[in-house]
């Protein structure tokens, strides 16, 4: 009888530890961030409205003068490549040893899908939709109100903050 109880206890402990390991190694749930009508300080030379590090996708638009920097980071699959609409000034940039593109202009769209990206957006009239897992830093204008809204992981839309805030995208 004692052997049966000890055996059941050992099997129970093993089952609980296996469940804990499976829960901790399960893939984190993807999330998303939405930015609308964002206005930053100083235009293309000012502080970023959005700084984004995400494994997933990024879709965006700049309706007035703006600047977007997109650096694709290495991934196992190596998929995806940044794209933009024609008529935009593009130049090569470097960020922490990685090569990317900087797009400057007015009324243009951009996208980066199927990879890991570091994206920095400056300017006025910024719209962004990004999904996957990562983090985002947001800062609106100190002078212009209203200066746009943001929402993270399905939360209610909020006015862009005057001071820099950091939020996690996705999670588990």
N, C-alpha and C positions, 0 to 999 in steps of 0.2 A: 504494500500500500504506500509506504514511504517512497519507494522508487518511482511509482506512478506520479505522485505529487511533485517530486523533484523534477521528473521529466517534463511534466506539464508546465512547471515554473520556468524551466530553461527554454522551452519552446515559446512560451509567452514573452519572455524577455527578448529572444531573438526576433520574434514577429514585431514587437514594438520598435526595436532598433531598426529593423528593415523598413518599417513604415516611415520612421523619422528621416532616414537617409533618402528614401524615395521622395518625400515631401520637400526636402531641402534641395534635391538635385532636379526637381521638376522645372521645366522651362517657365521663366517669368512671363506674366501676361503682358501683351503689348498695350500701349496706351497711345494717346495723341495730344497734340497741342494745336490750338487754333488762335491766330492773331488777326485782328481786323482793324483797318484804318489807322495803323500805328504811325506815330510821328516821333522822330528822335530829335535830340539836340544837335545842332550844327550841320545838318544835312549829311552829305557823303563824307565829310571830313570830321564829323562829330562822333559821339559815343555810339556804340551799337544799340539798336533797338532790340535785336534778338541775337543771341549766341546759342547755337544748338549743336549738341553732340548726340547723334542718333544712329542706331542700326535699324534701318527700315527704309522710309521714303520721306521726301520733302517736296512739296509743291508750293509755289509762291508766285507773287506778282508785286511789282513796284509800279504804282500809278503815276508818281511824280519822280523827281530826280532821286536816284538811289544807287546803292552799290551793294553787290552780293558777292561774297567770297565762298567758294565751295571747294573743299579739299576732300577727296575720296581716300579713306584709310583702307589698308589691306584687310581683306576678309578671306575666309577659307574658300568660299565659292568664287570670289573675284568678279561678281556680276555688277552690272550697273555702270552708268557714266553720266555725269552732269550734262544737262542740255539747257539751251536758252533760245528765246525767239531772235530772229535776225534783227539787225540794226543796232546792236548793242556793242559797245567797246569792250573787248575781252583782252586780258593779258594774263600771263603766267605768274603765279605767286608761289612762295614757299612758306610752309608752316611746320615747325618742329621736324624738319627733314623730309616732309612730304610735299609733293607738288600738287598744285590746284589751279583754279581759274578765278579771276576777279572780273565781274561784269559790272559795267557802269553805264547808266543811261536813264531814260524816262519811258514809262509805259511799256514795260517788258515783263515776260513770264520766265520762270526757271523751274527746273525739276531735277531731282536726283533720286533714283529709285533702285532698290535692290542691293544695298551695300551699307557700309559704315561711312558716315559723313561728319565733317566739322563744317558748320555753316555760320557765317557772320553777315548780318544785314544791317545796313545803315540807310537813313533817308526818310522820306515822307510818303505816306500812302502805301504802307507795307501790309500785304495780306500773306498769311502763311498757314499751311496745313501740313503737319508732319506726324507720322505715326511710326510706332515701333517701340524700342527700348532705348533709354538714354537720359539726358538731362537738358534743360533749357535755362538760360539766363535772360531776363527781360527787364527793360527799362524804357519808360516813356519819356516824354518831354517834361522839363521842369517849368516851361513857360506857356505851352499851349494846352488848353483844356476845352473840350475833351480831346484826348490824344489817342484814342483807340481802346480796344478791349482785348483780353486774352482769356482763354479757358484751357485747363489742363485736365486730362483724363476724365472728361465728362462733367467737370465742375461747372458751376454757374459762371457766366462771363463777368469779368471784373475789369475795371479801368486799369490801364497800364500804370505801374507804380512809378513814382518820381525817383525812388532809389532802386538800385539793382536788387532783384530777387532771383533765387534759384529754385527750380522745381524739378522733381523727378518725373520722367515720362515712363509710364508702364509700371510694372512691379509684380509682386506675387503675393 
